[in-house]
Amino acid sequence: MNNTINIDFLRDLILSSLEKEEIKSVYEGVNIEDLCRLASLHQMEYILLEPLTKLDIDEKYKKLIKARLATDTFIDLGQRQQVKNISNNLENYGVDYMLMKGSVLKEIYPKSVLRQMGDIDLMIYDQTMNRSRELFKFMGYELIDSVKIHDVYRKEPHWIVEAHWALFDKNVDKKIYDYYQVKRATLKEGTKACYQLSIEDFYVYMIAHMAKHFYENGCGIRNLVDIYVYLEHFKNKLDYEKLETELEVCGLSSFEFQSRRLAYDWLEKKELDSLEKSLFYFMLDCGVYGKGENGFFSQFAKQEENQDIAKVVKGKWFFFPPISYMKEFYPKLNKHPELLPYYWLVRGAKGLTHKESRKRRIELTRVDTTKAKTIVDLYKNMGLDFTRTDE
């Protein structure tokens, strides 16, 4: 885990961008090049790097940072214009939709460019998606993939849209999937096709989405800033009793509590305890997209206490995981446990032929046992117990 970055300086850069306080100098020992790489890894270039342009740093880095910020500003303006165009077309053609994730969060940051996003996410309330596909084609978007719960569109020069037909994947967790089977969004006032979640429901969805990434691959520190900014923005409007109930229903109470606690303790300059430090450095190491090998540790954390962590690190778990793990991916084992050897072969063949699977297996063997145990303990403390549907 990357514990060489000065997390106090990261915090102060963010607070400066959020207009909470002024930063006056670079902390001693801070490597600007490393900081730039970290900002890119977490898609937090503007919020972390913009304050540096006002400080006494090498002109070489200042010039590079200003060029990066100009690009980020261009992308932000372009994405917001795309959101406006898409919304207008969906509205005019009567295709029910809802903006999601970054498109909403951007609007509650002091400046929208502070909240970067890789793509534009929206929910389409259309059982077949045929009307929306025709409309996106009309708008100049090319359908490049349909995966899991969304269509993926691309439009030159670099606009990516994910149009979802479900808010949550049934193959991640049954409780949250069932929760979002109910249409919780309501029609936005003054529109005929634009839906929105209540501020409580949006927060629950935000946490559910974060938890999904955390569980599957890990997730980055931008999520902590999102939590802080969102709760501070709506702190006088949120129904906290409703929020607590909904998080409990989704099995997210412990995860949300630990994430929120870290977000506030870090950004409000409180001393972090050992669990918070482990969580922070884990997220710092993950970057915005996480690491595939973390999925094995999250699953291992759900197993019996007598399981040997070395089996994961040495790669044995990759080919011969216990039946409790295999049932998550091969539901037929619930009724036919005798098929376990067969599914080991199926899994092994996939692991040898699939590029990403081979990469995960190699990365697992590079993790030392101490670090692996720290990650497993962290997953246990976060309280996520996702269970896939049996379909």
Buried (B, 14 or more C-beta within 10 A) or exposed (E): BBEEBBBEBBBBBBBBBBEBEEBEEBEEEBEBEEBBEBBBBBBBBBBBBBBBEEBEBEEEBBEBBBEBBEEBBEBBEEBBEBBEEBBEBBBEEEBBBBBBBBBBBBEBBEBBBBBBBEBBBBBBBBEEBEBBBEBBEEBEBEBEEEEEBBBBBBBEEEBBBBBBBBBBBBBBBBBBBBBBEEEBBEEBEEBEBBBBBBBBBBBBBBBBBBBBBBBBBBBBBBBBBBBBBBBBBBEEEBEEEBBBBBBEBBBBBBBBBBBBBBBBBBBEEEEBEEBBBBBBBBBBBBBBBBBBBBBBBBBBBBBEEEBEBEBBBEBEBBEBBBBEBBBBBBEEBEEEEEBBEEBBEBBBEEBEEEEEBEEBBEBBEEBEEEBBBBBBBBBBBBBBEBBBEEE
